[in-house]
Amino acid sequence: MTLLTLVGLGPLLAPHPPDRTVGPPWASPDGSTPLGTDALGRDVLSRVLAGGTGLLSLALVAALAAVLLGTAAGLWSGWAGGGAARRVAWVGDLLLAVPAPVLALVLATALSGASAVVTASVMAGAPLTARVVADEVAVLRRGGWVRAAVERGERAPAVLLREILPALRGLATADAGLRLVTALQLAAALSVLGLGPQPPAPDWALMLREGLPGTALNPAALLAPALALALCAWVLGAASRSAGRTGGAR
């Protein structure tokens, strides 16, 4: 949550407008520009502070869509079992046959970069979520409290929503973190390839592409967004692992 808040407030903390020229191109760090400037003389620090909002927002939307669809499919197949579970597994295997980055690149030829990221994240992430949720539901449905609810005459949707879904909270949180990291990586990859936000938009991945030619003149223009991306992915991954351990302990 702290990371999301910091990234969200980043544009407000930027000392300069991220698209304004404040000095000569590739200037070294100084008092007014602690990370120097980029190819157009824009403040690197301001662009780093403003560059994560759009990227992380897109990853959040993509991860949420993947988790919601995957959880719904997993609840249904895990409860129904038999042929339903086999059909969901077959569709998942079919979607997972194509690596997510390749899928995103193919989709980007027909869709916008944002739509390609969301669609690829859903197609690559939802089947994995569905498998994990279905396996857990198959175990939980044998629990005494679930069988008691069934004996009381509660219908399957009510049992799934009231009894089983709350027990999946830790698992769903951990899985959402993994989907978020994957979506962030896909969004960054498309941006680096020029299929995401276009200049002069501040975007960490786009900054990697823009900062590469001036690495020898101002390394911070390349290293700062790279470190921001790596730190963001590491924090999200660590949070998902922590949520998984907490959910498992419960």
Secondary structure, 3 states (H helix, E strand, C coil): CHHHHHHHHHHHHCCCCCCCECCCCCCCCCCCCCCCECCCCEEHHHHHHHCCHHHHHHHHHHHHHHHHHHHHHHHHHHHHCHHHHHHHHHHHHHHHCCCHHHHHHHHHCCCCHHHHHHHHHHHHHHHHHHHHHHHHHHHHCCCHHHHHHHHCCCCHHHHHHHHHHHHHHHHHHHHHHHHHHHHHHHHHHHHHCCCCCCCCCCCHHHHHHHHHHHCCCCCHHHHHHHHHHHHHHHHHHHHHHHHHHHHHHC
